[in-house]
């Protein structure tokens, strides 16, 4: 069997946002839906990246294995690529701030960062 690997020289997305949906409360699904709504509401579904308009993609994922680092508020873990910025204990009420500050202004939201 032969596999071919492809190396991307430029990112496909401006930001690829992974939202953990492995909580018993189901908050991760709500967080992901809220991200999609906020990107549209704040007109940030696409951003200039590498000289081109590129889409911001929100994707749900299984366990990101950082629960022990999240605060005990039962929120979701979220990771932004390509920056490798991790957020913890994210609830739907936090998403507007993350979209405005992280995507709109290029500043991570410090109160939610996992370090």
C-alpha positions as CSV (number, residue, x, y, z in Angstrom):
1,X,0.0,0.0,0.0
2,X,1.3,3.4,-0.9
3,X,0.3,6.7,0.8
4,X,1.0,10.1,-0.6
5,X,1.4,13.0,1.8
6,X,0.6,16.5,0.8
7,X,2.3,19.5,2.5
8,X,0.3,22.7,2.8
9,X,2.6,25.6,2.2
10,X,-0.2,28.1,3.1
11,X,-2.9,27.6,5.6
12,X,-6.3,26.6,4.3
13,X,-8.1,28.6,7.0
14,X,-7.3,31.9,8.6
15,X,-8.1,30.2,11.9
16,X,-9.1,26.7,12.6
17,X,-11.1,26.6,15.9
18,X,-11.5,23.3,17.6
19,X,-14.2,23.0,20.3
20,X,-14.2,20.0,22.6
21,X,-17.7,18.4,22.9
22,X,-16.7,15.8,25.4
23,X,-18.5,17.3,28.5
24,X,-21.4,15.6,30.1
25,X,-23.2,19.0,30.2
26,X,-23.1,19.3,26.4
27,X,-21.8,22.9,26.6
28,X,-19.2,22.3,23.8
29,X,-22.0,21.9,21.2
30,X,-23.5,25.2,22.4
31,X,-20.1,26.9,22.4
32,X,-19.5,25.7,18.8
33,X,-22.9,26.9,17.6
34,X,-22.4,30.3,19.3
35,X,-18.9,30.7,17.6
36,X,-20.6,30.2,14.2
37,X,-23.3,32.7,15.0
38,X,-20.8,35.3,16.4
39,X,-18.5,35.0,13.4
40,X,-21.4,35.8,11.1
41,X,-22.8,38.6,13.5
42,X,-19.4,40.3,13.8
43,X,-18.7,39.8,10.1
44,X,-15.6,37.7,10.8
45,X,-16.4,34.6,8.8
46,X,-13.4,35.4,6.6
47,X,-10.1,37.2,7.4
48,X,-7.2,38.4,5.4
49,X,-4.4,35.8,5.9
50,X,-1.4,35.4,3.7
51,X,-2.6,38.1,1.3
52,X,-5.9,36.3,0.7
53,X,-9.3,36.2,2.3
54,X,-9.5,32.9,4.2
55,X,-12.4,31.3,6.1
56,X,-12.4,30.9,9.9
57,X,-13.5,27.4,10.5
58,X,-15.2,26.1,13.7
59,X,-15.0,22.4,14.2
60,X,-16.3,20.2,17.0
61,X,-14.0,17.5,18.3
62,X,-13.8,14.8,20.9
63,X,-11.6,15.0,23.9
64,X,-8.7,17.4,23.7
65,X,-7.4,16.0,27.0
66,X,-7.0,19.3,28.9
67,X,-10.0,19.0,31.3
68,X,-7.6,18.9,34.3
69,X,-6.3,22.3,33.2
70,X,-9.7,23.8,32.7
71,X,-11.1,25.6,35.7
72,X,-13.9,23.7,37.4
73,X,-16.7,25.6,35.7
74,X,-17.5,22.7,33.3
75,X,-17.0,24.8,30.2
76,X,-15.4,23.7,27.0
77,X,-11.8,23.6,25.9
78,X,-11.1,25.5,22.7
79,X,-8.0,25.7,20.6
80,X,-7.1,28.1,17.8
81,X,-4.7,27.2,15.1
82,X,-2.4,28.2,13.5
83,X,-1.5,30.2,16.7
84,X,-1.9,27.2,19.1
85,X,-3.8,29.4,21.6
86,X,-5.8,27.3,24.1
87,X,-8.8,28.5,26.1
88,X,-10.5,26.6,28.9
89,X,-13.8,26.7,30.7
90,X,-15.4,28.5,27.7
91,X,-19.2,29.0,27.9
92,X,-21.5,30.5,25.2
93,X,-21.5,33.8,27.1
94,X,-17.6,34.0,26.5
95,X,-17.7,33.5,22.7
96,X,-18.5,37.1,21.7
97,X,-15.5,38.4,23.6
98,X,-13.2,35.7,22.1
99,X,-14.4,36.5,18.5
100,X,-14.1,40.3,19.0
101,X,-10.8,40.3,20.8
102,X,-8.9,37.3,19.3
103,X,-10.2,37.4,15.8
104,X,-11.2,41.1,15.5
105,X,-8.3,42.7,17.3
106,X,-5.7,39.9,17.2
107,X,-5.4,39.7,21.0
108,X,-6.1,36.5,22.9
109,X,-8.6,36.7,25.8
110,X,-6.3,36.3,28.8
111,X,-8.9,35.5,31.4
112,X,-9.8,32.2,29.5
113,X,-6.3,31.2,28.4
114,X,-4.8,27.9,29.3
115,X,-1.1,28.2,29.8
